[in-house]
Amino acid sequence: MNPEYVVMIINLVIWSGIFVYLWKTDRAVKKLEQEIKHLHSNEKSDS
């Protein structure tokens, strides 16, 4: 196998991993933001 292809495949795997990590992190942050909004709305209705 050509060394340039090996480098490109490794690069692709690394960037794919970064993308998946950021995507999952973004989903988790959005979920937490919604929970915080929900808690704030419950707090305001209790007052």
Summary of the structure (lengths in Angstrom):
residues: 47
radius of gyration: 20.4
end to end distance: 68.2
largest distance: 68.2
contacts: 87
relative contact order: 0.07
helix: 94%
strand: 0%
